Amino acid sequence: MNAAAATSPASQALPAWRDPAAWAVTADIFAVLIAFALPWSTSLVGIFAIIWLVAVAPTLDLRLFLQSLKRPICALPIALFALALLGTLWSDAPWGARSYALNPATKLLVLPLLFYHFERSSRGMWVFVAFLVSCVLLMMMSWLVLMYPGLTLKQEDAERGIFVKNYIDQSQEFALCAVVLAYPVITLLRDRKIWQALLLVAVAASLLANMAFVIISRTALVTMPIMLAVFALMHLTRRTNVLLFAAAIVLGVLAWTASPQLQATTEKFTQEYRSYKETKRATSIGLRLEFWEKSLRFFAQAPVLGHGTGSTRGLFEAAATGPAVLAQGTVIGNPHNQTLNVAVQWGSVGVVLLYAMWLVHLLLFRGEGLVAWIGLMVVLQNVFSSLFNSHLFDFHEGWMYVLGVGVAGGMILKARDDRGGSAMRASKG
């Protein structure tokens, strides 16, 4: 039953502060605010998320909610958090380090609540529209900061074209929006709604232009082609795919030729790898290779349950050799790979739970439609970007996953419930 149907004469007579329907609307509003704030502010996301949890609580039917937790899409995120919580018991790290390492997994507990709420709400699309509008505004601000660097709020470690946060977060946002817009563009073109399609093409092109000519992360540079390839395989004919592949190569070459920034980003791959191999200096790629090699050794030492929550930094400290300017001497609490991050702390059990969660969330979005496409892209982006970062546990990318999967998943469940109810009414008729 959705929130609108739940409103009855009895509930209408209740004071607003006791009316579940009023609380449901409030929860929708703050979900929209979370999505809008995500590209701009960490603090606002945290504040709005707490208020959202408070607003959702009065709308819960405890029996139905507990039943919903049995679904794998809910049970697996909870199980991964529970393992992280239990992992504090066998970790040798200080308790402060254990609680700090546990905190990133806490956001996974929001997923079941998002599924439950948006299975009953009719305003899920508002959340995605708010995120897109916010990213477009941030893109405009990025161009302004490029022209007037003094506008940036990052007084220290200022980055080219970055108003707030960092270029990795910004690239993840812009890449996701640009790829997701491909689906409604194709749908509108098939329906011969040319002007609406051209508007969305202009938005996507602006986001891509910002990434090409202002700044882009190497993670986005690697993951975007994978996401676009999935779109082509799922929604386009073979002939169209060949034409688009050829066009993509031409456009890619033109963009690389016209953009010194894009050239510098791609050339860093080979430069940093060569510098690491020749001098062992702590370049970005060199550090990742060093982190991954050591993490695999740590995993081999405790392959079943790992070393415990918060143990990673201590392990790297013990394995560090040489000064910090060299890759071998760098100490870190995050190996910059989601699988290894989980494996070092919680072993094979944690890795199985992580991949099982990703898999059931992917399967949730295997149907047709814009909502399924949004959810699928959110999961795929997180999976592939987590090859180079611990993006499920990072604040920004982790909330992109939780909010995107939770809202889209709830909408998918709602659509299934509505179809089931219609079929039941038809059979009775």
N, C-alpha and C positions, 0 to 999 in steps of 0.2 A: 504494500500500500504506500502510495507516495504522500508527501506532506500536504498537498492540496486536498487529497481525498480524506485525510485524517481529520480535517476541520469539521466539527459537528456543532449543533446548537449548544451542546453543553460546553464545548471548548470555547465557543464564541462568547459565552457568558463569563468566562474566567477573566481575571485581571491580566493585563498584557504580560506582566512579569511571571505569570504562572501558565501562560498559554503556550503549549509546545509548538503550535504553528508560527507564532511570533518569534520564538527562539530559532526555529528553522530558517526563517527569513534572515534573522540576524547572523546566523552561521553562514548563510550564502554570501551575505555582504562582506563578512570578514575573510571568507575564502577568496573572494575577488580582490580584496585589499592585499592579501598575502601575495597573490600572483602579480599584482601591479607593483608591489614594493620589492619583489625579489631581485630584479635587475639593478636596484638602486641602493638598498640598505639591508644589512644583516640585522641590525637592532630592530627595525620595524617589522621584519618578518617574524622574529622571535616574539615580539609583543602581540602582533595580530594573531599568531598561532595560539598563544595562550588564551586570548579572548575567544578565539574560535572554539577551542576545547571547552571553555566555560559555556558557550552558547549551545554547543551540541549536546552537552550532558542532559539537560531537561527534555530533549527530544527522544532519548533512547528508550526503547522498549527492551528491558534487560534480558528477557527470555529470548527474543528474536536476535538481539545482538550477540548473546552467548552462542546461539546456534550458528550464527554467521562466522564465528571464529573457527569453526570446524572446517571451513573451506580451505583448501591448500593455499589459495592466494592470500589468506589472512594468517593461517597457522604457521607458514614457513617464515615470514618476517618476524613473528613473535618468537619462533624457535631460535632464529639466529640471534635475536637480542638476548634470549634466555641463556644461550650458550656463552655469549659475551659476559653476561652477569655472573654465571657460574665460573667463568674463566678467571675471575678475580681471586678465586679461592686457591688456585694452584700457581698463580703468578708470583715471581720473586721481586717484582717491581714495588717501589713505595706505593702506599695506598693512594696518594695524590695522583700518581701516574696511572694507576689502575682506573680510578674514577674518570680521569681525563680521557682515557682511551675508550671507556664505556660510553661516554656522552654521544659520540657520533652515531652509534647504533640505536640510540633512543628514539630518533625520528622515525624509525621503522614501525614503532608502535602506533603512529598516527595513521598508517595505511588502512587497518581494519575500520577505523572510525570514518575515514574518507569514503571507503567502499560503502559502508552502511548509510552514511548521510546522502551521498549522491545517487544511491539506488532509489532514494525517495524524493530527491529534489529535482526540479525541472530547470534549474538554472546553472547547470554544469558548464554549458558553453560560455556563459559570462566570464568564467574563470580564464578560459583560454583566450578569449577576446581581450581581456584586461592585460594578460601577459604579452600578447602581440602588440597592442597599443603602446604598452610601456617600453618594449624593445625598440619600436619605431622611434619613440621620443628619445630614447638613449642613443640610437643611431644618429639622429639629428644633432644631439649634443656632442657626439663624438666628432662629427665634422667641424663643429664650432671650436672644439678644443684643439683640433688639428690646426685650424687657422689662427686661433688665439689661445696659446698654451696656458696663459695666466688664468683661464677660467677653470682649470682642473681643481678638484678638491683634494687631490693627492699632492701634498706639499713635499713629501719625501718619496723617493723612488717613483717620480712621475714617469708615466709611460706615454708614448705617442698616441694621441687621440683617445685617451682614457680619462673620463670625467670622474668616475668612482670605481671602486673595486680594482679589477685587473684585466689584462687582455685575454687570459684564459677563460674566465667566466663570461666575458663579453662575447668571445668567439663561440662558446657553447650555445649561448642564447640566440645569436644571430643565425648560426648554422641550423639549429633546430627549427626556428621560424621559417627560414627560407625553404628548407626541405618539406616541411609540413604543408606549406602553401602550394606545393606542386599538385596535391590532390584536388583541392577546390578549383584550381585553375583548369585542370583537365576536365573536371565535371562541368564547369561553366561553359567551356568551349564546346563540349558535346551537346549542351543544351542551347547553344548559340547565343549565350549571354556574353557577348564580346566585350562590352565596356566594363562589366564587373570583372571579367577575367583579366583584362588589361590593367585594371587598377591593382589587382593582386600581383600581377607580374611586375608592375612598377615597384611595389613594396619589396618583393623578393629580390629584384635586381638591385635596389638601393642597399639592402642588407649585404648582398654579395659584393657590391662595389666597395662598401666600407671595409669589408674583410680583405679585399684585394689591394686597395690603395691606401688604407690607413694602417690597420694592424690585424694580424690573424695569428692564432696559436698553431703550432705544428700538430697538436692533437686534432684540432678541427680540420686541418688540411688533410689529414689521413682518414678521418672518420666520415667526412661529408661524402666523398665518392662512394663509400660503401652504402650509405643510406640512400643515395640517389640510385645506385644500382638495384637495391631492393625495390624501390618505387618502380623502376623501369620493368623489372621482371614481373611484378605483380599487376601492373595496370596498363602496360603498353604492349602493342603488337611487336612481333620480331622485326618487321620492316621499319617501324617507327623507332625501335631501339637502335637499329643500325644507323639510321639518319641522325638520331640524337647523339649517339656515341661519336660520330664523325664531327658533328657540330660542337660537342663538348671539347674535343681535342683542339679544334680550331680556336674556340673561344679561350680555352686554357692557355694556349700558346700566345694568343694576342694579349691576354691579361698579364701573363708572365713577362712578356716583352715590354709592355707599357708601364708596369709597376715595379720600380726599384725595390719597394718594400717587400713585395712578394718574392722577388729574386733573392733578396737578402735572407728571407725566412727559409727558403728552400736550400740555399747554399750553406746555411748553418749546419744542416744535417751532416754533410761530408766534412766540413771544417772542424766541427766539434769532435766527431768520431776520430779523425786523423790526429787531432791534438791530444786526445785521450790515449790513443794507442802509442804515440811517440813520446809523450812526456808524463802520462798518468795524471795530468792536471784535472781539476774538478770542473769539467764542462758539463752541460746539461745532459747530453747523451751519455757521456762517460760515467757520470754519477748514477744514472739509471742502470747501466750495465753492471756497475759495481754493486749497487743495492740489490739487484736481482740475483746476482751470483751468490752474494752472502746470504740472502734470504732463503735461497734453495738449500744452502748448508744448514741454516737454522732449522728449516722444516725437516730435513733429514734427521736431525738430532731428536725431534719429538714429533713423529709423523702422524700420530693418532689424535691427540688432544692439544698439541702445540705447547708453547711455553707459558701461556696464560695471558690474560688481558693486560695491556700496558707494558709487555715485556720487550717490545721491539727496540726501544732506545737503549736499554741496558745491554742487549745482545750486540748492538752495533758499537757501543762504547768498548765492550770487551774485545771486539774484533778489529778495532781501529788500529792502524799502523801508520806511522809517519805524521807529518803536519797536516792541518786541516785544508791547506791549499791543494793537496793531492787527494784524488778520489778515495784512496785506501784509508785516509785519515778522517774522512767525513763521517759524522755521527748524525743519525736521523731517527725519528720515531715513525716514519712512514716510508715504506720501500717503493712508493710510486707505482704500484700495481695492486689492484684490488684483490686479486686471487692470492698473491703472496702476502699481502697485509693480513688476510684472514688465515692463511695457512700457517704463518709464523706464530700467531697467537692462539689459534684454536684447531690447528691440524687438519687432517683429512675430513673430520666430522664437520668442521666449519665450511670447508670448500664444497662439500656435498650439499649442505644447506644453502649456501650462496647460489650455486648453479641451479639447484632445484627451484629456488625462488625466482630467479631470472626466467627459467623455463616456463613455469606456470603462468607468470605474468605475460610472457610472449604468447602463449597459447590462448590466453584470455582475449587477445586482440587479433585473432586469426580471421575474423569475419570481414565483411565489407563495410564501407561507410567512413565518413570523416573522423568520427570519434575513435573507431578502431585503428585508423591510420595514425592519429595523434599518439595513442597509447603505444602502438608498435614502434614508432620512431623514438619515443622517449626511452623505451627499454633498450632498443638497439643502440642508441647513442651512448647510453650509460654502459652497456656491455663492452662496446668497442673502445670508448674513451678510457675505460677502466683498465685497458691493457697498458696504458702509459701513466695512469694516475689512480689514486684510490677514490674515485669520484662518487661512489655510493656513500662513503663516509665523509667526504668533504661537505662543508656546510651548503654552499651554493648549488653545486651539481646534485648533492644528495636531496635537497629540497625540490629541485626540478624533477627528480625521479619520483619522490613521494607524492608531490602534488599532481604531477602529470598522470602517473599510474593510478593514484587513488581516485581522482575526479573522473578520468576516462573510464576506469574500471567500473566505478559506480554507475556511470551512464550506460555502459554496456549491460550490466546486470539489470538495470531498470528497463531497458529495451526488451530484454529477454522475458522479464516478468510481465511486461505489457503484452507481448506476443502470446505468452502462455495464458494470460487472463482472457485475451480475445478469443483464442482457440477454444478455451473452456466454455465461454459464453456461446460461441457458435455451435459447439457440440450439444449444449443444452437446448439451444433454440431449434 
